[in-house]
Amino acid sequence: MVLQGEKIMLVPYTIERCHDFYRDYVADPAMTYDTYNYDKEKVDRYYQSKVLDTSRLFFAICHNDKTIGEIQIKRIDKEKLCGTLSIHLVNDAFKGNGYGTEAQRLLIDYVINTLGLKIIYADAVHRNHRSKHILEKLGFEHLYDDDALAYYKFSVK
């Protein structure tokens, strides 16, 4: 299944796309102070444990067929009709162009209108002002903060 947007598309997150993403990934200082070094075995384990987890729905974010990010709804609860949004773009070259915002809009629309979810949660590191701004722009309500994160909720009206 492919979700087509104006600038990007969301496509199934294959192991090849996962490796493409992590080969080019640069850790964002707004999210972590750690650096990232590509490790094939580590990416394989990540793919097996996270991407193939049936409580998650993963997509690769593609621009001109290049994998520029990953996006998911995790912790999907089919009884409570909720899940948690998570997104990562590969590096700063793809930030500030609307790709992440469009990817989130596409996925939110899909999980609400196709999967029937009614509530989507998200969180953002306090210093990641861009992410918090986008969540609020997309209609997420700020719930609370703890020491590390700001927590948000999007509810179907």
N, CA, C and O atoms as a GROMACS GRO file, in nm:
protein
  628
    1MET      N    1   0.083  -0.117   0.000
    1MET     CA    2   0.000   0.000   0.000
    1MET      C    3   0.089   0.124   0.000
    1MET      O    4   0.188   0.130   0.072
    2VAL      N    5   0.052   0.222  -0.080
    2VAL     CA    6   0.125   0.348  -0.092
    2VAL      C    7   0.029   0.462  -0.062
    2VAL      O    8  -0.083   0.464  -0.113
    3LEU      N    9   0.072   0.557   0.022
    3LEU     CA   10  -0.006   0.677   0.050
    3LEU      C   11   0.064   0.791  -0.022
    3LEU      O   12   0.175   0.829   0.014
    4GLN      N   13  -0.001   0.846  -0.122
    4GLN     CA   14   0.059   0.947  -0.210
    4GLN      C   15   0.024   1.087  -0.162
    4GLN      O   16  -0.093   1.119  -0.142
    5GLY      N   17   0.126   1.170  -0.145
    5GLY     CA   18   0.107   1.310  -0.113
    5GLY      C   19   0.152   1.396  -0.229
    5GLY      O   20   0.179   1.344  -0.338
    6GLU      N   21   0.159   1.527  -0.208
    6GLU     CA   22   0.204   1.618  -0.314
    6GLU      C   23   0.356   1.614  -0.331
    6GLU      O   24   0.406   1.611  -0.443
    7LYS      N   25   0.429   1.614  -0.219
    7LYS     CA   26   0.576   1.617  -0.223
    7LYS      C   27   0.640   1.482  -0.194
    7LYS      O   28   0.749   1.453  -0.242
    8ILE      N   29   0.571   1.402  -0.116
    8ILE     CA   30   0.629   1.274  -0.071
    8ILE      C   31   0.526   1.164  -0.086
    8ILE      O   32   0.409   1.189  -0.115
    9MET      N   33   0.570   1.042  -0.065
    9MET     CA   34   0.476   0.931  -0.053
    9MET      C   35   0.524   0.839   0.058
    9MET      O   36   0.644   0.829   0.087
   10LEU      N   37   0.428   0.773   0.120
   10LEU     CA   38   0.457   0.674   0.222
   10LEU      C   39   0.444   0.538   0.157
   10LEU      O   40   0.342   0.505   0.097
   11VAL      N   41   0.551   0.459   0.170
   11VAL     CA   42   0.555   0.327   0.106
   11VAL      C   43   0.590   0.222   0.211
   11VAL      O   44   0.643   0.256   0.318
   12PRO      N   45   0.562   0.095   0.182
   12PRO     CA   46   0.599  -0.009   0.279
   12PRO      C   47   0.747   0.001   0.316
   12PRO      O   48   0.833   0.025   0.231
   13TYR      N   49   0.775  -0.017   0.444
   13TYR     CA   50   0.912  -0.002   0.496
   13TYR      C   51   0.982  -0.136   0.488
   13TYR      O   52   0.977  -0.216   0.582
   14THR      N   53   1.048  -0.160   0.375
   14THR     CA   54   1.122  -0.285   0.355
   14THR      C   55   1.256  -0.277   0.428
   14THR      O   56   1.300  -0.170   0.469
   15ILE      N   57   1.319  -0.392   0.443
   15ILE     CA   58   1.450  -0.393   0.508
   15ILE      C   59   1.551  -0.314   0.425
   15ILE      O   60   1.641  -0.250   0.482
   16GLU      N   61   1.538  -0.316   0.293
   16GLU     CA   62   1.630  -0.239   0.208
   16GLU      C   63   1.612  -0.089   0.233
   16GLU      O   64   1.711  -0.016   0.244
   17ARG      N   65   1.488  -0.044   0.242
   17ARG     CA   66   1.463   0.098   0.268
   17ARG      C   67   1.510   0.137   0.408
   17ARG      O   68   1.560   0.248   0.429
   18CYS      N   69   1.496   0.046   0.503
   18CYS     CA   70   1.543   0.072   0.640
   18CYS      C   71   1.694   0.092   0.639
   18CYS      O   72   1.745   0.185   0.702
   19HIS      N   73   1.766   0.006   0.568
   19HIS     CA   74   1.912   0.021   0.558
   19HIS      C   75   1.949   0.150   0.484
   19HIS      O   76   2.043   0.219   0.523
   20ASP      N   77   1.875   0.182   0.377
   20ASP     CA   78   1.901   0.308   0.305
   20ASP      C   79   1.888   0.426   0.400
   20ASP      O   80   1.972   0.516   0.401
   21PHE      N   81   1.782   0.425   0.482
   21PHE     CA   82   1.759   0.533   0.576
   21PHE      C   83   1.875   0.544   0.676
   21PHE      O   84   1.932   0.651   0.693
   22TYR      N   85   1.908   0.434   0.740
   22TYR     CA   86   2.009   0.440   0.847
   22TYR      C   87   2.152   0.456   0.796
   22TYR      O   88   2.240   0.501   0.871
   23ARG      N   89   2.179   0.422   0.669
   23ARG     CA   90   2.312   0.451   0.613
   23ARG      C   91   2.335   0.602   0.604
   23ARG      O   92   2.448   0.649   0.621
   24ASP      N   93   2.229   0.678   0.578
   24ASP     CA   94   2.239   0.823   0.562
   24ASP      C   95   2.198   0.901   0.686
   24ASP      O   96   2.208   1.024   0.688
   25TYR      N   97   2.151   0.832   0.790
   25TYR     CA   98   2.094   0.898   0.908
   25TYR      C   99   2.200   0.978   0.985
   25TYR      O  100   2.312   0.930   1.008
   26VAL      N  101   2.162   1.099   1.023
   26VAL     CA  102   2.244   1.182   1.110
   26VAL      C  103   2.157   1.217   1.231
   26VAL      O  104   2.049   1.274   1.215
   27ALA      N  105   2.203   1.183   1.350
   27ALA     CA  106   2.126   1.211   1.472
   27ALA      C  107   2.102   1.360   1.485
   27ALA      O  108   2.192   1.441   1.464
   28ASP      N  109   1.979   1.396   1.519
   28ASP     CA  110   1.939   1.536   1.532
   28ASP      C  111   1.966   1.583   1.674
   28ASP      O  112   1.914   1.525   1.769
   29PRO      N  113   2.048   1.689   1.690
   29PRO     CA  114   2.077   1.738   1.825
   29PRO      C  115   1.954   1.791   1.899
   29PRO      O  116   1.959   1.809   2.020
   30ALA      N  117   1.844   1.815   1.826
   30ALA     CA  118   1.719   1.854   1.893
   30ALA      C  119   1.655   1.733   1.960
   30ALA      O  120   1.565   1.748   2.043
   31MET      N  121   1.700   1.613   1.924
   31MET     CA  122   1.643   1.491   1.981
   31MET      C  123   1.739   1.422   2.077
   31MET      O  124   1.698   1.369   2.180
   32THR      N  125   1.869   1.421   2.042
   32THR     CA  126   1.968   1.350   2.122
   32THR      C  127   2.104   1.415   2.105
   32THR      O  128   2.133   1.475   2.001
   33TYR      N  129   2.186   1.403   2.206
   33TYR     CA  130   2.323   1.452   2.195
   33TYR      C  131   2.418   1.342   2.148
   33TYR      O  132   2.536   1.367   2.123
   34ASP      N  133   2.366   1.220   2.135
   34ASP     CA  134   2.447   1.107   2.088
   34ASP      C  135   2.470   1.118   1.937
   34ASP      O  136   2.388   1.174   1.864
   35THR      N  137   2.581   1.063   1.892
   35THR     CA  138   2.605   1.053   1.748
   35THR      C  139   2.557   0.916   1.702
   35THR      O  140   2.533   0.828   1.785
   36TYR      N  141   2.544   0.898   1.573
   36TYR     CA  142   2.498   0.771   1.519
   36TYR      C  143   2.598   0.721   1.416
   36TYR      O  144   2.644   0.796   1.330
   37ASN      N  145   2.632   0.594   1.426
   37ASN     CA  146   2.717   0.526   1.328
   37ASN      C  147   2.641   0.405   1.276
   37ASN      O  148   2.591   0.324   1.355
   38TYR      N  149   2.632   0.392   1.146
   38TYR     CA  150   2.560   0.281   1.083
   38TYR      C  151   2.623   0.148   1.120
   38TYR      O  152   2.745   0.131   1.118
   39ASP      N  153   2.536   0.052   1.155
   39ASP     CA  154   2.578  -0.083   1.190
   39ASP      C  155   2.474  -0.178   1.130
   39ASP      O  156   2.360  -0.182   1.177
   40LYS      N  157   2.512  -0.254   1.028
   40LYS     CA  158   2.419  -0.340   0.956
   40LYS      C  159   2.343  -0.435   1.048
   40LYS      O  160   2.222  -0.447   1.036
   41GLU      N  161   2.413  -0.501   1.139
   41GLU     CA  162   2.349  -0.597   1.227
   41GLU      C  163   2.248  -0.528   1.321
   41GLU      O  164   2.141  -0.581   1.348
   42LYS      N  165   2.285  -0.410   1.369
   42LYS     CA  166   2.196  -0.334   1.457
   42LYS      C  167   2.068  -0.294   1.382
   42LYS      O  168   1.959  -0.300   1.438
   43VAL      N  169   2.083  -0.252   1.257
   43VAL     CA  170   1.966  -0.216   1.176
   43VAL      C  171   1.881  -0.340   1.149
   43VAL      O  172   1.758  -0.332   1.153
   44ASP      N  173   1.944  -0.453   1.122
   44ASP     CA  174   1.869  -0.578   1.102
   44ASP      C  175   1.786  -0.611   1.227
   44ASP      O  176   1.669  -0.647   1.217
   45ARG      N  177   1.848  -0.599   1.344
   45ARG     CA  178   1.776  -0.627   1.470
   45ARG      C  179   1.661  -0.528   1.491
   45ARG      O  180   1.552  -0.567   1.531
   46TYR      N  181   1.687  -0.401   1.463
   46TYR     CA  182   1.584  -0.298   1.474
   46TYR      C  183   1.466  -0.332   1.383
   46TYR      O  184   1.350  -0.326   1.426
   47TYR      N  185   1.495  -0.368   1.260
   47TYR     CA  186   1.389  -0.401   1.165
   47TYR      C  187   1.306  -0.520   1.215
   47TYR      O  188   1.183  -0.516   1.212
   48GLN      N  189   1.375  -0.623   1.260
   48GLN     CA  190   1.305  -0.743   1.309
   48GLN      C  191   1.219  -0.714   1.432
   48GLN      O  192   1.106  -0.762   1.441
   49SER      N  193   1.272  -0.637   1.526
   49SER     CA  194   1.200  -0.616   1.653
   49SER      C  195   1.097  -0.503   1.647
   49SER      O  196   0.996  -0.509   1.717
   50LYS      N  197   1.121  -0.402   1.567
   50LYS     CA  198   1.031  -0.286   1.564
   50LYS      C  199   0.941  -0.285   1.441
   50LYS      O  200   0.819  -0.283   1.454
   51VAL      N  201   1.002  -0.285   1.324
   51VAL     CA  202   0.924  -0.269   1.201
   51VAL      C  203   0.828  -0.386   1.180
   51VAL      O  204   0.716  -0.366   1.134
   52LEU      N  205   0.870  -0.508   1.214
   52LEU     CA  206   0.785  -0.624   1.194
   52LEU      C  207   0.689  -0.650   1.311
   52LEU      O  208   0.610  -0.744   1.306
   53ASP      N  209   0.694  -0.568   1.416
   53ASP     CA  210   0.604  -0.579   1.530
   53ASP      C  211   0.462  -0.546   1.485
   53ASP      O  212   0.438  -0.437   1.432
   54THR      N  213   0.368  -0.638   1.505
   54THR     CA  214   0.232  -0.619   1.455
   54THR      C  215   0.152  -0.513   1.532
   54THR      O  216   0.041  -0.478   1.490
   55SER      N  217   0.206  -0.463   1.644
   55SER     CA  218   0.137  -0.354   1.713
   55SER      C  219   0.181  -0.217   1.658
   55SER      O  220   0.148  -0.113   1.714
   56ARG      N  221   0.255  -0.220   1.547
   56ARG     CA  222   0.304  -0.098   1.483
   56ARG      C  223   0.266  -0.102   1.334
   56ARG      O  224   0.250  -0.208   1.275
   57LEU      N  225   0.254   0.017   1.278
   57LEU     CA  226   0.233   0.033   1.134
   57LEU      C  227   0.340   0.129   1.085
   57LEU      O  228   0.336   0.248   1.115
   58PHE      N  229   0.437   0.077   1.009
   58PHE     CA  230   0.554   0.153   0.964
   58PHE      C  231   0.544   0.186   0.816
   58PHE      O  232   0.492   0.106   0.737
   59PHE      N  233   0.594   0.302   0.778
   59PHE     CA  234   0.611   0.339   0.638
   59PHE      C  235   0.747   0.407   0.622
   59PHE      O  236   0.799   0.468   0.715
   60ALA      N  237   0.803   0.395   0.502
   60ALA     CA  238   0.917   0.477   0.463
   60ALA      C  239   0.859   0.604   0.403
   60ALA      O  240   0.760   0.600   0.330
   61ILE      N  241   0.922   0.718   0.434
   61ILE     CA  242   0.886   0.845   0.371
   61ILE      C  243   0.980   0.862   0.253
   61ILE      O  244   1.102   0.864   0.270
   62CYS      N  245   0.924   0.873   0.132
   62CYS     CA  246   1.006   0.881   0.012
   62CYS      C  247   0.982   1.011  -0.063
   62CYS      O  248   0.868   1.056  -0.077
   63HIS      N  249   1.090   1.069  -0.110
   63HIS     CA  250   1.087   1.188  -0.196
   63HIS      C  251   1.171   1.153  -0.318
   63HIS      O  252   1.290   1.124  -0.306
   64ASN      N  253   1.110   1.158  -0.436
   64ASN     CA  254   1.180   1.118  -0.559
   64ASN      C  255   1.244   0.980  -0.545
   64ASN      O  256   1.357   0.958  -0.588
   65ASP      N  257   1.172   0.889  -0.484
   65ASP     CA  258   1.211   0.749  -0.460
   65ASP      C  259   1.330   0.732  -0.365
   65ASP      O  260   1.380   0.621  -0.350
   66LYS      N  261   1.374   0.839  -0.301
   66LYS     CA  262   1.478   0.828  -0.198
   66LYS      C  263   1.410   0.818  -0.062
   66LYS      O  264   1.316   0.893  -0.033
   67THR      N  265   1.456   0.726   0.020
   67THR     CA  266   1.403   0.712   0.156
   67THR      C  267   1.460   0.825   0.241
   67THR      O  268   1.579   0.828   0.271
   68ILE      N  269   1.372   0.918   0.280
   68ILE     CA  270   1.416   1.036   0.356
   68ILE      C  271   1.367   1.032   0.500
   68ILE      O  272   1.398   1.122   0.578
   69GLY      N  273   1.291   0.930   0.536
   69GLY     CA  274   1.243   0.922   0.672
   69GLY      C  275   1.168   0.794   0.698
   69GLY      O  276   1.145   0.712   0.609
   70GLU      N  277   1.132   0.778   0.825
   70GLU     CA  278   1.046   0.668   0.866
   70GLU      C  279   0.937   0.727   0.954
   70GLU      O  280   0.960   0.821   1.030
   71ILE      N  281   0.817   0.670   0.942
   71ILE     CA  282   0.704   0.717   1.020
   71ILE      C  283   0.624   0.595   1.063
   71ILE      O  284   0.614   0.496   0.989
   72GLN      N  285   0.568   0.602   1.182
   72GLN     CA  286   0.492   0.489   1.232
   72GLN      C  287   0.383   0.533   1.327
   72GLN      O  288   0.387   0.641   1.385
   73ILE      N  289   0.285   0.445   1.340
   73ILE     CA  290   0.191   0.449   1.452
   73ILE      C  291   0.226   0.325   1.533
   73ILE      O  292   0.219   0.213   1.484
   74LYS      N  293   0.265   0.348   1.658
   74LYS     CA  294   0.304   0.237   1.745
   74LYS      C  295   0.204   0.224   1.859
   74LYS      O  296   0.118   0.310   1.878
   75ARG      N  297   0.217   0.115   1.932
   75ARG     CA  298   0.126   0.088   2.044
   75ARG      C  299  -0.020   0.099   2.000
   75ARG      O  300  -0.102   0.160   2.069
   76ILE      N  301  -0.051   0.040   1.885
   76ILE     CA  302  -0.188   0.043   1.834
   76ILE      C  303  -0.275  -0.044   1.925
   76ILE      O  304  -0.246  -0.161   1.946
   77ASP      N  305  -0.381   0.016   1.977
   77ASP     CA  306  -0.478  -0.055   2.062
   77ASP      C  307  -0.610  -0.056   1.987
   77ASP      O  308  -0.678   0.047   1.979
   78LYS      N  309  -0.648  -0.172   1.931
   78LYS     CA  310  -0.768  -0.182   1.850
   78LYS      C  311  -0.896  -0.176   1.932
   78LYS      O  312  -1.003  -0.147   1.879
   79GLU      N  313  -0.886  -0.203   2.062
   79GLU     CA  314  -1.003  -0.190   2.148
   79GLU      C  315  -1.029  -0.045   2.187
   79GLU      O  316  -1.143   0.001   2.184
   80LYS      N  317  -0.923   0.026   2.224
   80LYS     CA  318  -0.937   0.167   2.263
   80LYS      C  319  -0.928   0.261   2.142
   80LYS      O  320  -0.946   0.382   2.156
   81LEU      N  321  -0.900   0.203   2.024
   81LEU     CA  322  -0.891   0.278   1.898
   81LEU      C  323  -0.791   0.394   1.908
   81LEU      O  324  -0.822   0.508   1.874
   82CYS      N  325  -0.669   0.360   1.955
   82CYS     CA  326  -0.566   0.463   1.969
   82CYS      C  327  -0.429   0.408   1.931
   82CYS      O  328  -0.410   0.286   1.921
   83GLY      N  329  -0.336   0.499   1.911
   83GLY     CA  330  -0.199   0.464   1.881
   83GLY      C  331  -0.112   0.587   1.900
   83GLY      O  332  -0.162   0.696   1.926
   84THR      N  333   0.019   0.569   1.885
   84THR     CA  334   0.114   0.677   1.908
   84THR      C  335   0.196   0.702   1.782
   84THR      O  336   0.252   0.610   1.723
   85LEU      N  337   0.201   0.828   1.740
   85LEU     CA  338   0.273   0.871   1.621
   85LEU      C  339   0.421   0.891   1.650
   85LEU      O  340   0.457   0.944   1.755
   86SER      N  341   0.506   0.849   1.557
   86SER     CA  342   0.650   0.871   1.568
   86SER      C  343   0.706   0.893   1.428
   86SER      O  344   0.666   0.825   1.333
   87ILE      N  345   0.797   0.989   1.414
   87ILE     CA  346   0.856   1.020   1.285
   87ILE      C  347   1.003   1.057   1.302
   87ILE      O  348   1.042   1.118   1.402
   88HIS      N  349   1.085   1.019   1.204
   88HIS     CA  350   1.226   1.058   1.199
   88HIS      C  351   1.260   1.089   1.054
   88HIS      O  352   1.230   1.010   0.964
   89LEU      N  353   1.323   1.203   1.031
   89LEU     CA  354   1.376   1.233   0.899
   89LEU      C  355   1.526   1.205   0.900
   89LEU      O  356   1.591   1.213   1.004
   90VAL      N  357   1.580   1.172   0.784
   90VAL     CA  358   1.714   1.118   0.773
   90VAL      C  359   1.823   1.219   0.815
   90VAL      O  360   1.919   1.181   0.882
   91ASN      N  361   1.807   1.345   0.778
   91ASN     CA  362   1.906   1.446   0.815
   91ASN      C  363   1.851   1.585   0.788
   91ASN      O  364   1.741   1.599   0.734
   92ASP      N  365   1.926   1.686   0.824
   92ASP     CA  366   1.878   1.825   0.814
   92ASP      C  367   1.846   1.869   0.671
   92ASP      O  368   1.770   1.964   0.653
   93ALA      N  369   1.901   1.804   0.571
   93ALA     CA  370   1.875   1.842   0.432
   93ALA      C  371   1.728   1.828   0.396
   93ALA      O  372   1.680   1.891   0.302
   94PHE      N  373   1.655   1.744   0.470
   94PHE     CA  374   1.515   1.718   0.438
   94PHE      C  375   1.419   1.781   0.539
   94PHE      O  376   1.299   1.757   0.533
   95LYS      N  377   1.472   1.859   0.630
   95LYS     CA  378   1.388   1.926   0.730
   95LYS      C  379   1.358   2.068   0.682
   95LYS      O  380   1.437   2.130   0.612
   96GLY      N  381   1.241   2.118   0.722
   96GLY     CA  382   1.203   2.253   0.685
   96GLY      C  383   1.146   2.265   0.545
   96GLY      O  384   1.129   2.376   0.494
   97ASN      N  385   1.116   2.152   0.482
   97ASN     CA  386   1.059   2.152   0.346
   97ASN      C  387   0.914   2.106   0.342
   97ASN      O  388   0.854   2.099   0.235
   98GLY      N  389   0.857   2.077   0.459
   98GLY     CA  390   0.718   2.030   0.465
   98GLY      C  391   0.701   1.881   0.448
   98GLY      O  392   0.588   1.832   0.454
   99TYR      N  393   0.810   1.807   0.428
   99TYR     CA  394   0.799   1.663   0.406
   99TYR      C  395   0.744   1.590   0.530
   99TYR      O  396   0.655   1.506   0.519
  100GLY      N  397   0.797   1.624   0.646
  100GLY     CA  398   0.752   1.560   0.770
  100GLY      C  399   0.608   1.594   0.801
  100GLY      O  400   0.532   1.507   0.843
  101THR      N  401   0.569   1.718   0.782
  101THR     CA  402   0.432   1.760   0.807
  101THR      C  403   0.336   1.686   0.715
  101THR      O  404   0.233   1.636   0.758
  102GLU      N  405   0.372   1.678   0.587
  102GLU     CA  406   0.287   1.607   0.491
  102GLU      C  407   0.278   1.458   0.525
  102GLU      O  408   0.170   1.399   0.516
  103ALA      N  409   0.390   1.398   0.564
  103ALA     CA  410   0.389   1.256   0.602
  103ALA      C  411   0.297   1.232   0.721
  103ALA      O  412   0.220   1.136   0.722
  104GLN      N  413   0.304   1.319   0.820
  104GLN     CA  414   0.218   1.304   0.937
  104GLN      C  415   0.071   1.320   0.899
  104GLN      O  416  -0.014   1.244   0.946
  105ARG      N  417   0.040   1.419   0.815
  105ARG     CA  418  -0.100   1.438   0.770
  105ARG      C  419  -0.151   1.313   0.698
  105ARG      O  420  -0.262   1.267   0.724
  106LEU      N  421  -0.069   1.258   0.607
  106LEU     CA  422  -0.110   1.138   0.533
  106LEU      C  423  -0.137   1.021   0.627
  106LEU      O  424  -0.238   0.952   0.614
  107LEU      N  425  -0.046   1.000   0.723
  107LEU     CA  426  -0.062   0.886   0.813
  107LEU      C  427  -0.180   0.906   0.907
  107LEU      O  428  -0.255   0.812   0.933
  108ILE      N  429  -0.198   1.026   0.959
  108ILE     CA  430  -0.312   1.055   1.047
  108ILE      C  431  -0.443   1.029   0.972
  108ILE      O  432  -0.533   0.963   1.024
  109ASP      N  433  -0.452   1.079   0.850
  109ASP     CA  434  -0.573   1.058   0.768
  109ASP      C  435  -0.598   0.908   0.748
  109ASP      O  436  -0.711   0.862   0.758
  110TYR      N  437  -0.493   0.834   0.718
  110TYR     CA  438  -0.507   0.691   0.694
  110TYR      C  439  -0.554   0.616   0.820
  110TYR      O  440  -0.647   0.536   0.812
  111VAL      N  441  -0.491   0.642   0.933
  111VAL     CA  442  -0.527   0.564   1.052
  111VAL      C  443  -0.666   0.602   1.105
  111VAL      O  444  -0.732   0.520   1.168
  112ILE      N  445  -0.709   0.723   1.079
  112ILE     CA  446  -0.844   0.763   1.122
  112ILE      C  447  -0.949   0.708   1.024
  112ILE      O  448  -1.045   0.644   1.066
  113ASN      N  449  -0.929   0.734   0.896
  113ASN     CA  450  -1.032   0.701   0.798
  113ASN      C  451  -1.030   0.558   0.748
  113ASN      O  452  -1.131   0.510   0.698
  114THR      N  453  -0.918   0.488   0.760
  114THR     CA  454  -0.911   0.350   0.714
  114THR      C  455  -0.906   0.252   0.831
  114THR      O  456  -0.978   0.151   0.831
  115LEU      N  457  -0.822   0.280   0.930
  115LEU     CA  458  -0.813   0.189   1.045
  115LEU      C  459  -0.916   0.219   1.153
  115LEU      O  460  -0.943   0.134   1.238
  116GLY      N  461  -0.974   0.339   1.151
  116GLY     CA  462  -1.078   0.373   1.248
  116GLY      C  463  -1.028   0.418   1.384
  116GLY      O  464  -1.104   0.419   1.480
  117LEU      N  465  -0.899   0.455   1.394
  117LEU     CA  466  -0.850   0.505   1.523
  117LEU      C  467  -0.919   0.638   1.554
  117LEU      O  468  -0.951   0.715   1.464
  118LYS      N  469  -0.940   0.663   1.682
  118LYS     CA  470  -1.007   0.786   1.727
  118LYS      C  471  -0.913   0.879   1.802
  118LYS      O  472  -0.939   0.999   1.813
  119ILE      N  473  -0.802   0.823   1.855
  119ILE     CA  474  -0.707   0.902   1.933
  119ILE      C  475  -0.566   0.868   1.887
  119ILE      O  476  -0.530   0.751   1.872
  120ILE      N  477  -0.486   0.972   1.865
  120ILE     CA  478  -0.345   0.953   1.830
  120ILE      C  479  -0.263   1.034   1.930
  120ILE      O  480  -0.285   1.154   1.948
  121TYR      N  481  -0.169   0.967   1.993
  121TYR     CA  482  -0.079   1.032   2.087
  121TYR      C  483   0.053   1.062   2.017
  121TYR      O  484   0.085   1.001   1.915
  122ALA      N  485   0.128   1.154   2.072
  122ALA     CA  486   0.263   1.184   2.023
  122ALA      C  487   0.340   1.248   2.137
  122ALA      O  488   0.282   1.296   2.234
  123ASP      N  489   0.472   1.248   2.124
  123ASP     CA  490   0.556   1.317   2.221
  123ASP      C  491   0.672   1.381   2.149
  123ASP      O  492   0.704   1.345   2.035
  124ALA      N  493   0.734   1.476   2.215
  124ALA     CA  494   0.848   1.546   2.157
  124ALA      C  495   0.945   1.584   2.268
  124ALA      O  496   0.904   1.623   2.377
  125VAL      N  497   1.073   1.572   2.239
  125VAL     CA  498   1.177   1.617   2.331
  125VAL      C  499   1.158   1.767   2.349
  125VAL      O  500   1.130   1.839   2.253
  126HIS      N  501   1.175   1.816   2.471
  126HIS     CA  502   1.150   1.958   2.500
  126HIS      C  503   1.222   2.053   2.406
  126HIS      O  504   1.165   2.152   2.362
  127ARG      N  505   1.347   2.025   2.375
  127ARG     CA  506   1.424   2.118   2.292
  127ARG      C  507   1.391   2.105   2.143
  127ARG      O  508   1.444   2.182   2.062
  128ASN      N  509   1.305   2.009   2.105
  128ASN     CA  510   1.267   1.993   1.966
  128ASN      C  511   1.145   2.082   1.936
  128ASN      O  512   1.033   2.034   1.921
  129HIS      N  513   1.171   2.210   1.927
  129HIS     CA  514   1.064   2.308   1.907
  129HIS      C  515   0.993   2.290   1.774
  129HIS      O  516   0.873   2.313   1.764
  130ARG      N  517   1.066   2.248   1.671
  130ARG     CA  518   1.006   2.225   1.539
  130ARG      C  519   0.898   2.116   1.548
  130ARG      O  520   0.788   2.133   1.496
  131SER      N  521   0.930   2.006   1.614
  131SER     CA  522   0.835   1.896   1.626
  131SER      C  523   0.712   1.938   1.705
  131SER      O  524   0.599   1.906   1.667
  132LYS      N  525   0.732   2.008   1.814
  132LYS     CA  526   0.618   2.053   1.895
  132LYS      C  527   0.530   2.149   1.815
  132LYS      O  528   0.407   2.141   1.823
  133HIS      N  529   0.591   2.239   1.739
  133HIS     CA  530   0.515   2.333   1.657
  133HIS      C  531   0.430   2.259   1.553
  133HIS      O  532   0.314   2.292   1.532
  134ILE      N  533   0.489   2.159   1.488
  134ILE     CA  534   0.417   2.083   1.385
  134ILE      C  535   0.301   2.006   1.447
  134ILE      O  536   0.192   2.005   1.390
  135LEU      N  537   0.322   1.943   1.561
  135LEU     CA  538   0.213   1.871   1.627
  135LEU      C  539   0.096   1.966   1.656
  135LEU      O  540  -0.019   1.932   1.631
  136GLU      N  541   0.127   2.084   1.707
  136GLU     CA  542   0.021   2.180   1.738
  136GLU      C  543  -0.046   2.228   1.609
  136GLU      O  544  -0.168   2.246   1.606
  137LYS      N  545   0.031   2.250   1.503
  137LYS     CA  546  -0.024   2.291   1.374
  137LYS      C  547  -0.118   2.184   1.318
  137LYS      O  548  -0.216   2.217   1.251
  138LEU      N  549  -0.088   2.057   1.344
  138LEU     CA  550  -0.171   1.947   1.295
  138LEU      C  551  -0.295   1.923   1.381
  138LEU      O  552  -0.377   1.837   1.348
  139GLY      N  553  -0.309   1.998   1.490
  139GLY     CA  554  -0.428   1.985   1.572
  139GLY      C  555  -0.412   1.903   1.699
  139GLY      O  556  -0.511   1.870   1.764
  140PHE      N  557  -0.288   1.868   1.734
  140PHE     CA  558  -0.263   1.796   1.859
  140PHE      C  559  -0.276   1.893   1.976
  140PHE      O  560  -0.235   2.009   1.968
  141GLU      N  561  -0.333   1.843   2.084
  141GLU     CA  562  -0.348   1.920   2.208
  141GLU      C  563  -0.234   1.882   2.302
  141GLU      O  564  -0.208   1.764   2.324
  142HIS      N  565  -0.167   1.982   2.358
  142HIS     CA  566  -0.061   1.956   2.456
  142HIS      C  567  -0.126   1.906   2.584
  142HIS      O  568  -0.216   1.971   2.638
  143LEU      N  569  -0.082   1.791   2.634
  143LEU     CA  570  -0.138   1.733   2.756
  143LEU      C  571  -0.058   1.770   2.879
  143LEU      O  572  -0.112   1.827   2.974
  144TYR      N  573   0.072   1.738   2.877
  144TYR     CA  574   0.156   1.763   2.994
  144TYR      C  575   0.302   1.743   2.955
  144TYR      O  576   0.333   1.695   2.846
  145ASP      N  577   0.390   1.781   3.046
  145ASP     CA  578   0.534   1.761   3.029
  145ASP      C  579   0.587   1.677   3.144
  145ASP      O  580   0.534   1.682   3.255
  146ASP      N  581   0.691   1.600   3.116
  146ASP     CA  582   0.769   1.542   3.224
  146ASP      C  583   0.912   1.594   3.208
  146ASP      O  584   0.933   1.690   3.134
  147ASP      N  585   1.007   1.533   3.274
  147ASP     CA  586   1.144   1.583   3.267
  147ASP      C  587   1.204   1.579   3.127
  147ASP      O  588   1.287   1.663   3.092
  148ALA      N  589   1.162   1.481   3.046
  148ALA     CA  590   1.225   1.462   2.914
  148ALA      C  591   1.137   1.505   2.797
  148ALA      O  592   1.188   1.555   2.697
  149LEU      N  593   1.005   1.485   2.809
  149LEU     CA  594   0.918   1.499   2.692
  149LEU      C  595   0.796   1.586   2.717
  149LEU      O  596   0.753   1.606   2.830
  150ALA      N  597   0.743   1.638   2.607
  150ALA     CA  598   0.611   1.702   2.605
  150ALA      C  599   0.517   1.601   2.538
  150ALA      O  600   0.552   1.542   2.436
  151TYR      N  601   0.398   1.582   2.595
  151TYR     CA  602   0.303   1.482   2.547
  151TYR      C  603   0.182   1.549   2.484
  151TYR      O  604   0.134   1.652   2.532
  152TYR      N  605   0.134   1.488   2.373
  152TYR     CA  606   0.027   1.545   2.293
  152TYR      C  607  -0.079   1.439   2.262
  152TYR      O  608  -0.055   1.319   2.271
  153LYS      N  609  -0.199   1.490   2.224
  153LYS     CA  610  -0.309   1.402   2.192
  153LYS      C  611  -0.392   1.465   2.079
  153LYS      O  612  -0.423   1.584   2.083
  154PHE      N  613  -0.425   1.384   1.979
  154PHE     CA  614  -0.514   1.424   1.871
  154PHE      C  615  -0.638   1.339   1.882
  154PHE      O  616  -0.628   1.216   1.881
  155SER      N  617  -0.754   1.401   1.892
  155SER     CA  618  -0.879   1.328   1.906
  155SER      C  619  -0.969   1.358   1.786
  155SER      O  620  -0.979   1.473   1.743
  156VAL      N  621  -1.034   1.255   1.733
  156VAL     CA  622  -1.132   1.274   1.628
  156VAL      C  623  -1.254   1.340   1.691
  156VAL      O  624  -1.307   1.292   1.791
  157LYS      N  625  -1.296   1.447   1.632
  157LYS     CA  626  -1.412   1.521   1.686
  157LYS      C  627  -1.540   1.455   1.646
  157LYS      O  628  -1.648   1.503   1.682
   0.00000   0.00000   0.00000
